């Protein structure tokens, strides 16, 4: 599953509603609500948590990806040494991260791209990403993915 900064995870684009996600993925394995009223939908097999945000019209606006085979810029990230991951992600996003240490957890946040890496024991543990916002603090929902349609062999 490819992580797409500013767009979403795999084929799941930011802006989907909870019914859209449930229709595609089935009932979540776990569901809970944060203190801020955000619905969190966990899918164990995917190892992805989708956030349905009330302040954004109850749409999917944030994800936490913990699947070991997830890729970012075409390369695996999770479980990889942090120095190599930070180098690749920084180059791919074109910005330097803000680093914070919280006990055993380290985070590397890329504010222009709304991407965060969580690190423990020197290895990337999760990639967290969200919809990007414009200068008026409005979400910039990505365009829906183009359907996979084979080109017309006649050229029409």
ROTORKOL-539191 format. One record per residue (C-alpha): residue in one letter; residue number from 1; x, y, z. Coordinates in steps of 0.02 Angstrom, whole numbers, plus 50000, padded with zeros to 5 digits. Example, Ala and Ser with C-alpha at 12.3 -4.5 7.8 and 13.67 -1.06 7.14 Angstrom:
<nodes>
rest A; nr 1; u 50615; v 49775; w 50390
rest S; nr 2; u 50684; v 49947; w 50357
</nodes>
This chain:
<nodes>
rest X; nr 1; u 50000; v 50000; w 50000
rest X; nr 2; u 50073; v 50166; w 49945
rest X; nr 3; u 50062; v 50319; w 50058
rest X; nr 4; u 50019; v 50476; w 49960
rest X; nr 5; u 50057; v 50639; w 50055
rest X; nr 6; u 49914; v 50762; w 50033
rest X; nr 7; u 49805; v 50630; w 49951
rest X; nr 8; u 49780; v 50480; w 50065
rest X; nr 9; u 49828; v 50297; w 50083
rest X; nr 10; u 49819; v 50172; w 49942
rest X; nr 11; u 49659; v 50203; w 49846
rest X; nr 12; u 49578; v 50291; w 49995
rest X; nr 13; u 49581; v 50479; w 49967
rest X; nr 14; u 49558; v 50612; w 50098
rest X; nr 15; u 49380; v 50676; w 50095
rest X; nr 16; u 49292; v 50508; w 50095
rest X; nr 17; u 49150; v 50489; w 50219
rest X; nr 18; u 49136; v 50351; w 50347
rest X; nr 19; u 49002; v 50261; w 50244
rest X; nr 20; u 49121; v 50269; w 50093
rest X; nr 21; u 49260; v 50184; w 50192
rest X; nr 22; u 49144; v 50054; w 50269
rest X; nr 23; u 49070; v 50014; w 50099
rest X; nr 24; u 49247; v 49980; w 50032
rest X; nr 25; u 49327; v 49899; w 50185
rest X; nr 26; u 49183; v 49829; w 50287
rest X; nr 27; u 49152; v 49859; w 50470
rest X; nr 28; u 49309; v 49918; w 50561
rest X; nr 29; u 49390; v 49797; w 50682
rest X; nr 30; u 49394; v 49933; w 50814
rest X; nr 31; u 49311; v 50101; w 50828
rest X; nr 32; u 49334; v 50236; w 50958
rest X; nr 33; u 49309; v 50422; w 50980
rest X; nr 34; u 49444; v 50543; w 51038
rest X; nr 35; u 49414; v 50680; w 51167
rest X; nr 36; u 49397; v 50801; w 51020
rest X; nr 37; u 49253; v 50697; w 50947
rest X; nr 38; u 49355; v 50623; w 50804
rest X; nr 39; u 49297; v 50449; w 50753
rest X; nr 40; u 49443; v 50328; w 50732
rest X; nr 41; u 49417; v 50173; w 50625
rest X; nr 42; u 49548; v 50037; w 50640
rest X; nr 43; u 49570; v 49899; w 50513
rest X; nr 44; u 49684; v 49766; w 50587
rest X; nr 45; u 49733; v 49676; w 50427
rest X; nr 46; u 49778; v 49840; w 50340
rest X; nr 47; u 49857; v 49907; w 50500
rest X; nr 48; u 49783; v 50077; w 50459
rest X; nr 49; u 49681; v 50194; w 50567
rest X; nr 50; u 49569; v 50319; w 50478
rest X; nr 51; u 49512; v 50478; w 50567
rest X; nr 52; u 49339; v 50545; w 50525
rest X; nr 53; u 49346; v 50728; w 50577
rest X; nr 54; u 49190; v 50823; w 50631
rest X; nr 55; u 49274; v 50992; w 50598
rest X; nr 56; u 49295; v 50939; w 50415
rest X; nr 57; u 49117; v 50885; w 50380
rest X; nr 58; u 49142; v 50710; w 50454
rest X; nr 59; u 49265; v 50664; w 50318
rest X; nr 60; u 49424; v 50561; w 50317
rest X; nr 61; u 49562; v 50687; w 50352
rest X; nr 62; u 49703; v 50595; w 50443
rest X; nr 63; u 49778; v 50420; w 50439
rest X; nr 64; u 49901; v 50320; w 50542
rest X; nr 65; u 49988; v 50186; w 50441
rest X; nr 66; u 50076; v 50044; w 50531
rest X; nr 67; u 50079; v 49908; w 50396
rest X; nr 68; u 50257; v 49843; w 50378
rest X; nr 69; u 50244; v 49835; w 50187
rest X; nr 70; u 50179; v 50013; w 50166
rest X; nr 71; u 50283; v 50118; w 50048
rest X; nr 72; u 50317; v 50304; w 50033
rest X; nr 73; u 50394; v 50366; w 49871
rest X; nr 74; u 50398; v 50185; w 49816
rest X; nr 75; u 50507; v 50122; w 49960
rest X; nr 76; u 50469; v 50034; w 50124
rest X; nr 77; u 50472; v 50147; w 50276
rest X; nr 78; u 50413; v 50055; w 50430
rest X; nr 79; u 50541; v 49956; w 50526
rest X; nr 80; u 50680; v 50041; w 50429
rest X; nr 81; u 50823; v 50137; w 50514
rest X; nr 82; u 50769; v 50316; w 50548
rest X; nr 83; u 50922; v 50400; w 50472
rest X; nr 84; u 50890; v 50323; w 50301
rest X; nr 85; u 50702; v 50356; w 50311
rest X; nr 86; u 50724; v 50539; w 50360
rest X; nr 87; u 50847; v 50566; w 50219
rest X; nr 88; u 50727; v 50491; w 50089
rest X; nr 89; u 50569; v 50574; w 50156
rest X; nr 90; u 50652; v 50744; w 50173
rest X; nr 91; u 50711; v 50734; w 49992
rest X; nr 92; u 50541; v 50672; w 49931
rest X; nr 93; u 50441; v 50806; w 50022
rest X; nr 94; u 50565; v 50946; w 49992
rest X; nr 95; u 50566; v 51009; w 50171
rest X; nr 96; u 50659; v 50977; w 50332
rest X; nr 97; u 50563; v 50900; w 50477
rest X; nr 98; u 50531; v 50968; w 50649
rest X; nr 99; u 50601; v 50842; w 50774
rest X; nr 100; u 50529; v 50810; w 50947
rest X; nr 101; u 50572; v 50683; w 51081
rest X; nr 102; u 50437; v 50623; w 51200
rest X; nr 103; u 50520; v 50494; w 51312
rest X; nr 104; u 50550; v 50339; w 51206
rest X; nr 105; u 50450; v 50411; w 51060
rest X; nr 106; u 50527; v 50526; w 50931
rest X; nr 107; u 50427; v 50618; w 50799
rest X; nr 108; u 50480; v 50700; w 50637
rest X; nr 109; u 50345; v 50817; w 50573
rest X; nr 110; u 50341; v 50895; w 50399
rest X; nr 111; u 50218; v 51040; w 50423
rest X; nr 112; u 50198; v 51095; w 50242
rest X; nr 113; u 50151; v 50918; w 50190
rest X; nr 114; u 50058; v 50862; w 50349
rest X; nr 115; u 50166; v 50706; w 50366
rest X; nr 116; u 50233; v 50640; w 50530
rest X; nr 117; u 50349; v 50494; w 50564
rest X; nr 118; u 50341; v 50408; w 50733
rest X; nr 119; u 50503; v 50324; w 50785
rest X; nr 120; u 50551; v 50206; w 50926
rest X; nr 121; u 50715; v 50114; w 50950
rest X; nr 122; u 50789; v 50204; w 50800
rest X; nr 123; u 50662; v 50135; w 50676
rest X; nr 124; u 50507; v 50209; w 50594
rest X; nr 125; u 50352; v 50142; w 50683
rest X; nr 126; u 50213; v 50233; w 50592
rest X; nr 127; u 50182; v 50359; w 50455
rest X; nr 128; u 50043; v 50481; w 50498
rest X; nr 129; u 49974; v 50599; w 50368
rest X; nr 130; u 49832; v 50719; w 50342
rest X; nr 131; u 49741; v 50825; w 50217
rest X; nr 132; u 49831; v 50988; w 50181
rest X; nr 133; u 49756; v 51160; w 50216
rest X; nr 134; u 49758; v 51323; w 50119
rest X; nr 135; u 49800; v 51495; w 50189
rest X; nr 136; u 49619; v 51514; w 50249
rest X; nr 137; u 49635; v 51351; w 50349
rest X; nr 138; u 49517; v 51260; w 50229
rest X; nr 139; u 49554; v 51078; w 50187
rest X; nr 140; u 49620; v 51049; w 50012
rest X; nr 141; u 49530; v 50888; w 49967
rest X; nr 142; u 49618; v 50790; w 49831
rest X; nr 143; u 49528; v 50755; w 49669
rest X; nr 144; u 49451; v 50582; w 49660
rest X; nr 145; u 49563; v 50450; w 49584
rest X; nr 146; u 49538; v 50418; w 49400
rest X; nr 147; u 49458; v 50248; w 49368
rest X; nr 148; u 49571; v 50118; w 49291
rest X; nr 149; u 49501; v 50114; w 49116
rest X; nr 150; u 49594; v 50033; w 48974
rest X; nr 151; u 49628; v 50153; w 48830
rest X; nr 152; u 49514; v 50138; w 48680
rest X; nr 153; u 49614; v 50038; w 48550
rest X; nr 154; u 49534; v 50139; w 48412
rest X; nr 155; u 49605; v 50300; w 48485
rest X; nr 156; u 49434; v 50379; w 48511
</nodes>
